Amino acid sequence: MDDLQKLQELKAKYEAQVEKVLKKMPERKAEFATTSGIPVARVYTPLDMQDFDYIEKLGMPGQYPFTRAVQPTAYRGRYWTMRQYAGFGSAEETNERYHFLLKSGQTGLSVAFDLPTQIGYDSDHPLAQGEVGKVGVAIDSLWDIERLFQGIPLEQVSTSMTINSPCAVILAMYLAVAEKQGVPFDKLRGTVQNDILKEYPARGTYIFAPRPSMRLITDIFAYCTENVPQWNTISISGYHIREAGSTAVQEVAFTLANGIAYVEAAIQAGLKVDEFGPRLSFFFNSHLDFFEEIAKFRAARRLWAKIMKERFGAADPRSQMLRFHTQTAGCSLTAQQPLNNIMRTAYEALAAVLGGTQSLHTNSFDEALALPSELAVQVALRTQQVIAHETAVCDTVDPIAGSYFIENLTDQIEAKAQEYIDQIDKMGGAVAAIEKGFIQKEIADSAYRYQKEIESGERTIVGLNKFQVAEEEKPKDLLKVDPAVADRQIARLKELKSTRDNGAVQQALAELKTAAAGDANLMPPILKAVKALATLGEVCDTLRAVFGEYEAAAA
């Protein structure tokens, strides 16, 4: 009798035993499933992995298909980059927070911009009223970026900037600051999000239509490939797709479908896949379905490696690697019993580490109430440091590999994500799927189902719909943005415009408009404009005059 037959007999005895137990003690639910709706079996055995090919599905860390890790030694050599996403009020206030974080042991900066900046408006624009400095730092000109990084040597930090539609403008300002610091562009390390496709279905901070936006993105690819070689030119984001309500499977599928669109656009623009492929990066959410999240990261890595190698012919292993930043799930935080959020974030961070992230932001426990306080930020950073230095989970590479459940779940997530990608391909790709509203509808339907589960009590959220307590007053010392920030920003803009060489600004903007109407790379004229002290709004308005503004179709 072979081992497989013995196992089948053993499992049959187990199932008979379970039937007896169920008569006395029924299970908590009739069906168990992940948040993506993947059924979760009572137990997993080698019978669930009969066709599992170790070399094809796993291999070794740092080798194709990179399921286990993109680096051979993973965290044994170096921990992930510990970032805390930060930005509020003025550049000066945010600069103080950066110095606090760096002093606390953070190893990279992550910049949050306010809403007017994200949609290309200066602080004195009528639509900016009431929003200046509220959800991030207000950036109007090169003056603000200089203040933002005052006293921070750019060659010594890795900087991530969450900016999309006006990404080229913000990146140009950063490059101009580096130039003033005397830092060569080839020494700069960091990432710009630069992912416009997820904005249309999930977040909404777009300016231009998808196709001119794609031009700006590929212009950044081309410029940085030649001039800023260590810079990650895009962070293809599943995070906001998940925050909008997608499942884990949809997060992988829609993110990688967007990635395919960016690669295709770059190739059509004349770039070779192995020229820009190594600088592509990704950004994922880490939610609370612990094992599904770990499997999600592994499935995404394997699927992207196959896409780059088999679909696009990438020969450089660095082009096949899915390198990603992770942020714990903001949508999982509750205003009720906010200290519970410390535990939620810890489990989500642990899942990201076990899934092999290269960079991590941990949310602060008070974020459901306000922008993070210094205490909450420090606790969030310490959460990462405890995982790294005290839990020993980093001492071996991919410690959960070989788990019958994890490997089965990884396979299922990959297969279901591939089904979505195939469906999107038939529509003409991610841009067409967005224009048809397909991705938007899929996310909205998933968000609705999840919310209904919470409201019905089918899904328990501790402190929200179960285990409630009489709430005390809100925690003290919550961070509040001073409304005077807007007044100071507007005053600074007036000073800028009255002291700069306005003739040089108009000349630079005219050159940018001509370039936008043609097919030249837009990074050099944008860089020239910001160095002449053109404002973010002026540069974006120049591009609006050529590209127009995008308006989403009514649902």
Secondary structure in CASP SS format (residue, H / E / C, confidence):
PFRMAT SS
TARGET T0000
AUTHOR 0000-0000-0000
METHOD secondary structure of the structure
MODEL  1
M C 1.00
D C 1.00
D H 1.00
L H 1.00
Q H 1.00
K H 1.00
L H 1.00
Q H 1.00
E H 1.00
L H 1.00
K H 1.00
A H 1.00
K H 1.00
Y H 1.00
E H 1.00
A H 1.00
Q H 1.00
V H 1.00
E H 1.00
K H 1.00
V H 1.00
L H 1.00
K H 1.00
K H 1.00
M C 1.00
P C 1.00
E C 1.00
R C 1.00
K C 1.00
A C 1.00
E C 1.00
F C 1.00
A E 1.00
T C 1.00
T C 1.00
S C 1.00
G C 1.00
I C 1.00
P E 1.00
V C 1.00
A C 1.00
R C 1.00
V C 1.00
Y C 1.00
T C 1.00
P H 1.00
L H 1.00
D H 1.00
M H 1.00
Q C 1.00
D C 1.00
F C 1.00
D C 1.00
Y H 1.00
I H 1.00
E H 1.00
K H 1.00
L C 1.00
G C 1.00
M C 1.00
P C 1.00
G C 1.00
Q C 1.00
Y C 1.00
P C 1.00
F C 1.00
T C 1.00
R C 1.00
A C 1.00
V C 1.00
Q C 1.00
P C 1.00
T C 1.00
A H 1.00
Y H 1.00
R H 1.00
G C 1.00
R C 1.00
Y C 1.00
W C 1.00
T E 1.00
M E 1.00
R E 1.00
Q E 1.00
Y E 1.00
A E 1.00
G C 1.00
F C 1.00
G E 1.00
S C 1.00
A H 1.00
E H 1.00
E H 1.00
T H 1.00
N H 1.00
E H 1.00
R H 1.00
Y H 1.00
H H 1.00
F H 1.00
L H 1.00
L H 1.00
K H 1.00
S C 1.00
G C 1.00
Q C 1.00
T C 1.00
G E 1.00
L E 1.00
S E 1.00
V E 1.00
A E 1.00
F E 1.00
D C 1.00
L H 1.00
P H 1.00
T H 1.00
Q H 1.00
I C 1.00
G C 1.00
Y C 1.00
D C 1.00
S C 1.00
D C 1.00
H C 1.00
P H 1.00
L H 1.00
A H 1.00
Q C 1.00
G C 1.00
E C 1.00
V C 1.00
G C 1.00
K C 1.00
V C 1.00
G C 1.00
V E 1.00
A C 1.00
I C 1.00
D C 1.00
S C 1.00
L H 1.00
W H 1.00
D H 1.00
I H 1.00
E H 1.00
R H 1.00
L H 1.00
F C 1.00
Q C 1.00
G C 1.00
I C 1.00
P C 1.00
L H 1.00
E H 1.00
Q H 1.00
V C 1.00
S E 1.00
T E 1.00
S E 1.00
M E 1.00
T E 1.00
I C 1.00
N C 1.00
S C 1.00
P C 1.00
C H 1.00
A H 1.00
V H 1.00
I H 1.00
L H 1.00
A H 1.00
M H 1.00
Y H 1.00
L H 1.00
A H 1.00
V H 1.00
A H 1.00
E H 1.00
K H 1.00
Q H 1.00
G C 1.00
V C 1.00
P C 1.00
F H 1.00
D H 1.00
K H 1.00
L C 1.00
R E 1.00
G E 1.00
T E 1.00
V E 1.00
Q C 1.00
N C 1.00
D C 1.00
I C 1.00
L C 1.00
K C 1.00
E H 1.00
Y H 1.00
P H 1.00
A H 1.00
R H 1.00
G C 1.00
T C 1.00
Y C 1.00
I C 1.00
F C 1.00
A C 1.00
P H 1.00
R H 1.00
P H 1.00
S H 1.00
M H 1.00
R H 1.00
L H 1.00
I H 1.00
T H 1.00
D H 1.00
I H 1.00
F H 1.00
A H 1.00
Y H 1.00
C H 1.00
T H 1.00
E H 1.00
N H 1.00
V C 1.00
P C 1.00
Q C 1.00
W E 1.00
N E 1.00
T C 1.00
I E 1.00
S E 1.00
I E 1.00
S E 1.00
G C 1.00
Y H 1.00
H H 1.00
I H 1.00
R H 1.00
E H 1.00
A C 1.00
G C 1.00
S C 1.00
T C 1.00
A H 1.00
V H 1.00
Q H 1.00
E H 1.00
V H 1.00
A H 1.00
F H 1.00
T H 1.00
L H 1.00
A H 1.00
N H 1.00
G H 1.00
I H 1.00
A H 1.00
Y H 1.00
V H 1.00
E H 1.00
A H 1.00
A H 1.00
I H 1.00
Q H 1.00
A C 1.00
G C 1.00
L C 1.00
K C 1.00
V H 1.00
D H 1.00
E H 1.00
F H 1.00
G H 1.00
P H 1.00
R H 1.00
L E 1.00
S E 1.00
F E 1.00
F E 1.00
F E 1.00
N E 1.00
S E 1.00
H C 1.00
L C 1.00
D C 1.00
F H 1.00
F H 1.00
E H 1.00
E H 1.00
I H 1.00
A H 1.00
K H 1.00
F H 1.00
R H 1.00
A H 1.00
A H 1.00
R H 1.00
R H 1.00
L H 1.00
W H 1.00
A H 1.00
K H 1.00
I H 1.00
M H 1.00
K H 1.00
E H 1.00
R H 1.00
F C 1.00
G C 1.00
A C 1.00
A C 1.00
D C 1.00
P H 1.00
R H 1.00
S H 1.00
Q H 1.00
M C 1.00
L C 1.00
R C 1.00
F E 1.00
H E 1.00
T E 1.00
Q E 1.00
T E 1.00
A C 1.00
G H 1.00
C H 1.00
S H 1.00
L C 1.00
T C 1.00
A C 1.00
Q C 1.00
Q C 1.00
P C 1.00
L C 1.00
N H 1.00
N H 1.00
I H 1.00
M H 1.00
R H 1.00
T H 1.00
A H 1.00
Y H 1.00
E H 1.00
A H 1.00
L H 1.00
A H 1.00
A H 1.00
V H 1.00
L H 1.00
G C 1.00
G C 1.00
T C 1.00
Q C 1.00
S E 1.00
L E 1.00
H E 1.00
T C 1.00
N C 1.00
S C 1.00
F C 1.00
D C 1.00
E C 1.00
A C 1.00
L C 1.00
A C 1.00
L E 1.00
P C 1.00
S C 1.00
E H 1.00
L H 1.00
A H 1.00
V H 1.00
Q H 1.00
V H 1.00
A H 1.00
L H 1.00
R H 1.00
T H 1.00
Q H 1.00
Q H 1.00
V H 1.00
I H 1.00
A H 1.00
H H 1.00
E H 1.00
T C 1.00
A C 1.00
V C 1.00
C C 1.00
D C 1.00
T C 1.00
V C 1.00
D C 1.00
P C 1.00
I C 1.00
A C 1.00
G C 1.00
S C 1.00
Y H 1.00
F H 1.00
I H 1.00
E H 1.00
N H 1.00
L H 1.00
T H 1.00
D H 1.00
Q H 1.00
I H 1.00
E H 1.00
A H 1.00
K H 1.00
A H 1.00
Q H 1.00
E H 1.00
Y H 1.00
I H 1.00
D H 1.00
Q H 1.00
I H 1.00
D H 1.00
K H 1.00
M H 1.00
G C 1.00
G C 1.00
A H 1.00
V H 1.00
A H 1.00
A H 1.00
I H 1.00
E H 1.00
K C 1.00
G C 1.00
F H 1.00
I H 1.00
Q H 1.00
K H 1.00
E H 1.00
I H 1.00
A H 1.00
D H 1.00
S H 1.00
A H 1.00
Y H 1.00
R H 1.00
Y H 1.00
Q H 1.00
K H 1.00
E H 1.00
I H 1.00
E H 1.00
S H 1.00
G C 1.00
E C 1.00
R C 1.00
T C 1.00
I C 1.00
V E 1.00
G C 1.00
L C 1.00
N C 1.00
K E 1.00
F C 1.00
Q C 1.00
V C 1.00
A C 1.00
E C 1.00
E C 1.00
E C 1.00
K C 1.00
P C 1.00
K C 1.00
D C 1.00
L C 1.00
L E 1.00
K C 1.00
V C 1.00
D C 1.00
P C 1.00
A H 1.00
V H 1.00
A H 1.00
D H 1.00
R H 1.00
Q H 1.00
I H 1.00
A H 1.00
R H 1.00
L H 1.00
K H 1.00
E H 1.00
L H 1.00
K H 1.00
S H 1.00
T H 1.00
R C 1.00
D C 1.00
N H 1.00
G H 1.00
A H 1.00
V H 1.00
Q H 1.00
Q H 1.00
A H 1.00
L H 1.00
A H 1.00
E H 1.00
L H 1.00
K H 1.00
T H 1.00
A H 1.00
A H 1.00
A H 1.00
G C 1.00
D C 1.00
A C 1.00
N C 1.00
L C 1.00
M H 1.00
P H 1.00
P H 1.00
I H 1.00
L H 1.00
K H 1.00
A H 1.00
V H 1.00
K H 1.00
A C 1.00
L C 1.00
A C 1.00
T C 1.00
L H 1.00
G H 1.00
E H 1.00
V H 1.00
C H 1.00
D H 1.00
T H 1.00
L H 1.00
R H 1.00
A H 1.00
V H 1.00
F H 1.00
G C 1.00
E C 1.00
Y C 1.00
E C 1.00
A C 1.00
A C 1.00
A C 1.00
A C 1.00
END
